[in-house]
């Protein structure tokens, strides 16, 4: 296992990997960041070398709320990441200082049963991931870590999944010789989030953070998802990927997220199946009267979104294969419109005055008619995603940040590597 001192990092020991992860223009800045990370770690845990890890955030490209019903998605790992300095421990404690982005973690691995008092807390993720690995015959053990995050909580970039696969990779590196594959790391994170943290989610976020690059993921068999790497170099086609923080917050929205798979599941059961992937759009339309009566109109609309969204993912794959960026972006535009009108995850339920996401979408389209904009991630609040012509990006960013606030609009770079021990 490779470990580093702050002096080694200062002297350029990680310049090559920084070039790969962050781009040549950011080597100096990342050298300072990692040097500070090790310094903070040593201040808390004592002098010596530390193992270094990086876990990206993720950006969903298409496939909004399809993974939990075994649909198709396209997602990408991004350059904004969580980084950790780590040393193993001889006891069974996991101690993580999170640098302020979440509560600090002190968890004993001697008791891996779910603790309801930890629901919604980061300690639950550590305990759940350790329990998952132990149940499958992998080794676990204690460690101390300091984490710095540029994947902001509530940003729509999957801060929780990034943390989950980071914790999984630490267990993997320290106690399993790196033999646990990225899909298994993703499953461990999902298990912990569902069963210990008590938040419903699919598997897309964790796979995107664990794998990196741009991936099309087919969840028809959730235990063995089919994952295909895509060539999605937007700048090659003259576009810049970005997200805009609309100022909304995800607090108290878990029930609205949970309602989406719940209503899709109701539609599937009414059609005689468990999940929508086992049904078809024609099944739904041919039985719409009964489904509307049993599940409600919103559930039917969300079901229609699911089937059409899967077709959009397939169309994007085909368009990218032939270098047709116009069709690709048109399908992404359609995805955003469908999320707004059918999936209905742009406006919090019952909100009249608080419609920050919808307002941002309308504003962006008005000032940049040749851009593509859509809800990003789970929805209801938080961020929107944009694909803006590079030639217009600086002017659009200045306009948007004058309106929404400086630092609210962030250009994203898709990085080729997922979670790694550096």
C-alpha positions in Angstrom: 0.0 0.0 0.0 1.4 3.4 -1.0 1.6 6.1 1.7 2.8 9.7 1.5 4.1 12.5 3.6 3.2 16.1 3.0 6.8 16.8 1.9 6.6 14.1 -0.8 3.4 15.6 -2.1 5.0 19.1 -2.1 7.9 17.7 -4.1 5.6 16.5 -6.9 5.2 12.8 -6.1 1.6 12.9 -7.2 1.8 15.2 -10.2 1.1 12.5 -12.7 -2.1 11.3 -11.0 -3.2 14.9 -10.4 -2.8 15.5 -14.1 -5.1 12.6 -14.8 -7.7 13.3 -12.2 -7.9 17.1 -12.3 -6.2 18.3 -15.5 -2.8 19.9 -16.0 -4.1 23.3 -15.1 -5.0 22.1 -11.5 -1.8 20.3 -10.5 -0.5 23.2 -8.4 -3.8 23.8 -6.7 -4.4 20.0 -5.9 -0.8 19.7 -4.6 -1.7 22.4 -2.0 -5.0 20.7 -1.2 -3.5 17.3 -0.6 -0.6 18.8 1.4 -3.1 20.6 3.6 -5.1 17.3 3.9 -2.1 15.4 5.3 -1.3 18.3 7.5 -4.7 18.3 9.1 -4.5 14.5 9.4 -1.2 14.7 11.2 -2.4 17.5 13.5 -5.2 15.2 14.7 -3.8 11.7 14.5 0.0 12.3 14.8 3.0 12.4 12.5 3.8 9.9 9.8 2.8 8.8 6.4 -0.8 8.5 5.3 -2.6 6.5 2.6 -4.5 8.7 0.2 -7.8 8.1 -1.5 -10.1 10.0 -3.9 -13.8 9.4 -4.6 -15.6 11.5 -7.3 -19.1 13.0 -7.2 -21.4 12.1 -10.0 -23.5 13.8 -12.6 -26.6 12.0 -14.0 -26.8 12.6 -17.8 -30.0 10.8 -18.5 -32.2 8.2 -16.8 -33.9 10.3 -14.1 -35.4 8.0 -11.4 -35.2 4.8 -13.5 -32.6 2.8 -11.6 -34.9 1.8 -8.7 -37.3 0.1 -11.2 -34.4 -1.7 -13.0 -34.2 0.8 -15.9 -31.3 2.3 -17.8 -29.3 5.4 -16.9 -26.3 7.3 -18.1 -24.1 8.8 -15.4 -20.6 10.1 -15.1 -17.9 10.6 -12.4 -16.7 14.2 -12.1 -13.6 16.0 -11.0 -15.2 17.3 -7.8 -14.3 14.7 -5.2 -13.8 13.7 -1.6 -10.2 12.9 -0.6 -9.0 11.1 2.5 -5.8 10.6 4.4 -5.9 7.3 6.2 -4.0 5.0 8.5 -5.1 1.5 9.8 -5.8 0.9 13.4 -5.1 -2.2 15.6 -8.5 -1.9 17.3 -12.0 -2.2 15.8 -12.8 1.6 15.8 -13.4 3.7 12.7 -12.7 7.4 13.5 -13.3 9.9 10.7 -12.9 13.6 10.9 -15.0 15.0 8.0 -13.6 18.5 7.8 -17.0 20.0 8.5 -19.1 18.7 5.6 -20.7 16.1 7.9 -20.6 15.1 11.5 -17.4 13.4 12.7 -17.7 9.6 12.9 -16.7 7.3 15.7 -18.0 3.7 15.1 -17.1 0.4 16.7 -17.1 -2.5 14.3 -17.7 -5.0 17.1 -21.4 -4.4 16.8 -22.7 -4.2 13.2 -26.4 -4.4 13.9 -28.4 -1.4 12.6 -28.8 1.3 15.3 -32.0 3.4 14.8 -30.3 6.2 16.7 -27.9 6.5 13.8 -30.5 6.8 11.1 -29.6 9.7 8.8 -26.1 10.0 10.2 -22.8 9.1 8.6 -21.9 6.6 11.3 -24.7 4.4 9.9 -23.0 4.3 6.6 -19.8 3.0 8.1 -21.6 0.3 10.1 -23.7 -0.7 7.2 -20.8 -1.0 4.7 -18.8 -3.0 7.2 -21.8 -5.3 7.8 -22.3 -5.9 4.1 -18.6 -6.8 3.6 -18.5 -9.1 6.6 -21.7 -10.9 5.5 -20.0 -11.7 2.2 -16.8 -13.0 3.7 -14.6 -9.9 3.3 -12.4 -8.6 6.0 -12.9 -5.4 7.9 -10.9 -3.5 10.5 -10.4 -0.1 12.1 -8.9 3.0 10.6 -8.5 6.7 11.3 -9.1 9.2 8.5 -9.4 12.9 7.7 -11.6 13.7 4.7 -11.8 16.9 2.6 -14.8 17.3 0.4 -15.6 19.3 -2.7 -18.8 17.3 -3.3 -21.1 19.6 -1.4 -24.0 18.0 0.5 -27.3 18.8 -1.1 -25.6 19.8 -4.4 -27.2 16.9 -6.4 -23.7 15.5 -7.0 -24.3 12.5 -4.7 -22.2 13.4 -1.7 -23.5 10.4 0.2 -22.6 7.9 -2.6 -19.2 9.4 -2.9 -18.6 9.0 0.8 -20.0 5.4 0.8 -17.7 4.1 -2.0 -14.8 6.0 -0.4 -15.3 4.1 2.9 -15.7 0.9 1.0 -12.4 1.5 -0.9 -10.6 2.1 2.4 -11.8 -1.2 3.8 -10.9 -2.8 0.4 -7.4 -1.4 0.4 -6.5 -1.9 4.0 -8.0 -5.3 4.6 -8.8 -7.0 1.3 -5.7 -6.4 -0.9 -7.9 -4.3 -3.3 -9.8 -7.4 -4.6 -13.3 -6.0 -4.1 -14.6 -4.8 -7.5 -16.4 -1.5 -8.1 -19.8 -3.0 -8.5 -19.5 -4.7 -5.1 -18.3 -1.4 -3.5 -21.4 0.3 -5.0 -23.7 -2.4 -3.6 -22.2 -2.1 -0.2 -23.0 1.7 -0.3 -26.5 1.2 -1.4 -27.1 -1.5 1.3 -25.8 0.9 4.0 -27.9 3.8 2.7 -31.1 1.8 2.4 -30.8 -0.4 5.5 -28.8 1.6 8.0 -29.1 5.2 6.9 -32.8 4.6 6.0 -32.9 6.6 2.8 -34.3 4.9 -0.3 -32.1 5.0 -3.4 -31.2 2.9 -6.4 -27.7 1.9 -7.4 -26.8 4.5 -10.0 -25.1 7.0 -7.8 -22.8 4.5 -6.2 -21.8 2.9 -9.5 -21.0 6.2 -11.1 -18.8 7.3 -8.2 -17.1 3.9 -8.0 -16.5 3.5 -11.8 -15.8 7.0 -13.0 -15.9 8.0 -16.7 -19.3 8.1 -18.4 -21.3 4.8 -18.1 -24.6 3.5 -19.4 -25.9 1.2 -16.8 -28.6 -1.4 -17.4 -30.2 -2.5 -14.1 -32.5 -5.2 -15.5 -30.6 -7.6 -13.3 -29.9 -5.5 -10.3 -27.4 -8.0 -8.9 -25.4 -8.0 -12.1 -26.0 -4.7 -13.8 -24.6 -4.4 -17.3 -22.2 -1.4 -17.5 -20.8 0.1 -20.7 -18.3 2.9 -21.0 -19.3 5.7 -23.3 -17.2 8.3 -25.1 -18.9 11.5 -23.9 -16.2 14.2 -24.4 -18.5 17.2 -24.6 -15.8 19.8 -25.2 -14.9 17.9 -28.4 -18.3 18.9 -29.6 -18.1 22.5 -28.3 -20.2 22.1 -25.1 -19.4 22.7 -21.4 -21.2 20.6 -18.8 -22.3 22.6 -15.7 -24.6 22.6 -12.7 -26.4 25.5 -11.0 -27.2 25.6 -7.3 -30.7 27.1 -7.2 -30.5 27.7 -3.5 -33.2 25.1 -2.6 -32.5 22.4 0.1 -33.3 18.7 0.3 -34.2 18.8 3.9 -37.6 17.1 4.6 -37.9 15.9 1.0 -37.1 12.2 1.6 -40.8 11.3 1.6 -41.2 12.9 -1.9 -38.2 11.0 -3.2 -39.6 7.8 -1.8 -43.0 8.4 -3.4 -41.5 8.1 -6.9 -40.4 4.4 -6.6 -43.5 3.8 -4.5 -45.9 5.0 -7.2 -44.0 3.3 -10.0 -44.1 0.1 -7.9 -47.9 0.5 -7.5 -48.2 0.7 -11.3 -46.1 -2.4 -11.8 -48.1 -4.4 -9.3 -51.3 -3.3 -10.9 -50.0 -4.7 -14.1 -49.0 -8.0 -12.4 -45.3 -7.4 -11.9 -42.9 -6.2 -9.3 -41.0 -3.4 -11.1 -41.8 -1.4 -14.3 -38.9 -3.0 -16.2 -41.0 -6.2 -16.3 -43.8 -4.3 -18.0 -44.2 -2.2 -21.2 -45.7 1.1 -22.1 -48.4 -0.6 -24.1 -49.3 -2.7 -21.0 -49.7 0.6 -19.1 -51.7 2.4 -21.8 -54.0 -0.6 -22.5 -54.8 -0.8 -18.8 -54.6 2.8 -17.9 -58.2 3.1 -16.5 -57.6 0.4 -13.9 -54.2 1.7 -13.1 -55.4 5.3 -12.7 -58.1 4.0 -10.3 -55.8 2.0 -8.2 -52.6 4.2 -8.2 -53.7 7.7 -9.2 -52.9 9.8 -12.2 -49.5 11.0 -11.0 -48.3 7.4 -10.7 -49.4 6.7 -14.3 -47.6 9.8 -15.6 -44.5 8.7 -13.7 -44.8 5.2 -15.3 -45.0 6.8 -18.8 -41.8 8.8 -17.9 -40.0 5.6 -16.9 -40.6 3.8 -20.2 -39.9 6.8 -22.4 -36.7 7.6 -20.4 -35.3 4.2 -21.1 -35.8 4.8 -24.8 -34.0 8.1 -24.5 -31.0 6.4 -22.9 -30.9 3.9 -25.8 -31.1 6.7 -28.3 -28.3 8.6 -26.7 -26.0 5.6 -26.8 -26.7 5.2 -30.5 -26.2 8.9 -31.2 -22.8 8.9 -29.4 -21.7 5.9 -31.3 -22.1 7.8 -34.6 -20.9 11.1 -33.2 -24.3 12.7 -33.4 -24.2 15.3 -30.6 -27.3 17.1 -31.8 -29.5 14.0 -31.3 -27.8 13.3 -28.0 -28.6 16.7 -26.6 -32.1 16.7 -28.0 -32.8 13.5 -26.1 -31.3 15.1 -22.9 -33.6 18.1 -23.4 -36.6 15.7 -23.7 -35.5 14.0 -20.5 -35.5 17.3 -18.7 -39.0 18.2 -20.0 -40.3 14.8 -19.0 -38.9 15.1 -15.5 -40.7 18.4 -15.2 -44.1 17.4 -16.6 -44.5 13.7 -16.1 -42.1 12.6 -13.3 -42.9 15.9 -11.6 -39.8 16.2 -9.5 -39.0 19.9 -10.2 -41.5 21.4 -7.8 -41.8 20.3 -4.1 -45.3 18.9 -3.4 -47.7 21.6 -2.5 -45.2 24.4 -3.2 -46.6 27.6 -4.7 -44.0 30.2 -3.9 -40.9 28.0 -3.6 -40.2 26.8 -7.1 -36.5 27.6 -7.4 -35.7 24.7 -9.8 -38.5 25.6 -12.2 -37.5 29.2 -12.1 -33.9 28.4 -12.8 -34.8 26.2 -15.8 -37.0 29.0 -17.3 -34.3 31.6 -16.7 -31.5 29.6 -18.2 -33.5 28.8 -21.3 -34.4 32.4 -21.8 -30.8 33.8 -21.6 -29.2 30.8 -23.4 -31.7 29.4 -26.0 -29.0 27.2 -27.6 -28.2 25.5 -24.3 -29.8 22.3 -22.9 -31.1 22.4 -19.3 -32.7 19.8 -17.0 -33.3 18.8 -13.4 -30.2 17.2 -11.9 -30.4 14.1 -9.7 -33.3 13.4 -7.3 -35.0 16.7 -7.9 -37.5 18.9 -6.0 -34.7 21.2 -4.9 -31.0 21.7 -5.3 -29.4 21.8 -8.7 -30.1 22.0 -12.4 -27.7 20.7 -15.1 -26.8 22.5 -18.3 -24.9 21.9 -21.5 -23.8 25.3 -22.8 -21.8 26.1 -25.9 -18.2 26.7 -24.9 -18.1 30.0 -26.8 -21.0 31.4 -24.7 -20.0 29.9 -21.4 -18.1 32.8 -19.7 -20.8 35.3 -20.6 -23.6 33.0 -19.4 -21.8 32.2 -16.2 -21.4 35.9 -15.4 -25.0 36.6 -16.1 -26.3 33.7 -14.0 -24.0 34.4 -11.1 -25.0 38.0 -11.1 -28.6 36.8 -10.8 -28.2 33.7 -8.5 -25.0 34.5 -6.6 -21.2 34.1 -7.2 -20.0 30.6 -7.1 -23.5 29.1 -7.8 -22.7 27.9 -11.3 -20.0 25.3 -11.5 -18.4 23.9 -14.7 -17.9 20.1 -14.5 -15.2 17.9 -16.0 -15.9 14.2 -16.4 -12.9 12.3 -15.0 -11.8 8.9 -16.3 -11.1 7.3 -12.9 -13.6 6.3 -10.2 -12.8 5.8 -6.5 -9.1 5.0 -6.1 -6.3 4.5 -3.6 -3.7 6.9 -4.9 
